[in-house]
Amino acid sequence: MMLKSDLVNVLVTKRGVTQKQAEATIETIFEAMKEALVRGENIEIRGLGAFHVKHYPGYQGRNPKTGEVIPVKPKRGLLFRAGKELKDRVNRPEDAAAGGTTTPSDGNQ
């Protein structure tokens, strides 16, 4: 698992910036992304993927215990769709072996 602090360390190591500069850069990027998603905007990052805001309409739900009809308010959800380049890199056998992950089974167990 990669954490925000790991991204900061990558910036410090690969770009030679200070820890404070790296933290500020990462925080600025993430804050801009969060603000855009809150406004309902989609984000597309070439080579990585796209974040989409999906709108779910309200509907009439039902309490499973009592059977009572309950109105469910409209809401928004977030989806991430990986780009083709990222999918291809994740699924390369040599990359999976280097990362220590195993290949999925073919279902013959």
C-alpha positions in Angstrom: 0.0 0.0 0.0 1.3 3.4 -0.9 0.5 6.3 1.5 0.6 10.1 1.0 3.9 10.1 2.9 5.3 7.7 0.4 4.4 10.1 -2.5 6.1 12.9 -0.6 9.3 10.7 -0.2 9.3 10.0 -3.9 9.2 13.7 -4.7 12.0 14.4 -2.2 14.1 11.5 -3.6 13.5 11.9 -7.3 13.1 15.6 -7.7 15.4 16.9 -4.9 12.9 19.1 -3.3 12.6 19.7 0.4 10.2 17.7 2.6 8.1 20.8 3.1 8.0 21.6 -0.6 7.0 18.0 -1.4 4.3 18.0 1.2 2.9 21.3 -0.1 2.9 20.1 -3.7 1.1 16.8 -2.9 -1.4 18.6 -0.6 -2.1 21.2 -3.3 -2.7 18.6 -6.0 -5.0 16.5 -3.8 -6.9 19.5 -2.5 -7.5 20.7 -6.1 -8.8 17.2 -7.0 -11.1 17.1 -4.0 -12.5 20.5 -4.8 -13.2 19.6 -8.4 -15.0 16.4 -7.4 -17.1 18.2 -4.8 -18.2 20.6 -7.6 -19.2 17.5 -9.7 -16.4 17.7 -12.2 -14.7 14.7 -13.6 -10.9 14.4 -13.5 -8.9 12.7 -16.2 -5.1 12.1 -15.8 -3.6 10.6 -19.0 -1.7 7.4 -18.4 -3.4 6.9 -15.0 -7.2 7.0 -15.4 -10.3 9.1 -14.7 -12.3 9.9 -11.6 -16.0 10.3 -12.3 -18.8 11.7 -10.2 -21.9 9.5 -10.7 -25.3 10.9 -9.8 -27.8 8.5 -8.3 -31.4 9.5 -8.4 -33.6 9.2 -5.3 -36.0 6.3 -5.0 -38.5 4.6 -2.7 -36.7 2.0 -0.6 -38.1 -0.5 1.8 -37.1 -1.3 5.4 -36.5 -5.1 5.2 -37.6 -5.6 8.9 -40.9 -3.8 8.8 -41.6 -3.5 5.0 -42.1 0.3 5.5 -41.5 2.4 2.4 -38.7 4.8 3.0 -37.7 7.7 0.6 -33.9 7.5 -0.3 -32.4 10.9 -1.2 -30.5 11.4 -4.4 -26.7 11.1 -3.9 -23.4 11.2 -5.7 -20.8 8.5 -5.8 -17.2 8.4 -7.0 -15.8 6.0 -9.5 -12.3 5.5 -10.7 -11.6 4.0 -14.1 -8.0 3.0 -14.9 -6.6 4.1 -18.2 -5.5 1.6 -20.9 -1.8 2.3 -20.3 -2.1 1.6 -16.5 -4.2 -1.5 -17.1 -1.6 -2.8 -19.5 1.2 -2.1 -17.1 -0.6 -3.8 -14.2 -1.3 -6.9 -16.3 2.2 -7.3 -17.7 3.6 -10.7 -16.4 7.1 -9.3 -15.9 5.8 -6.4 -13.8 3.7 -8.7 -11.7 6.6 -11.0 -11.0 8.8 -8.0 -10.0 6.2 -6.8 -7.6 5.9 -10.2 -5.9 2.2 -10.7 -6.9 0.9 -13.9 -8.2 -1.1 -14.3 -11.4 -4.8 -15.0 -11.1 -5.8 -18.7 -11.3 -7.7 -20.0 -14.2 -10.5 -21.3 -12.0 -9.3 -25.0 -12.1 -8.9 -25.6 -8.4 
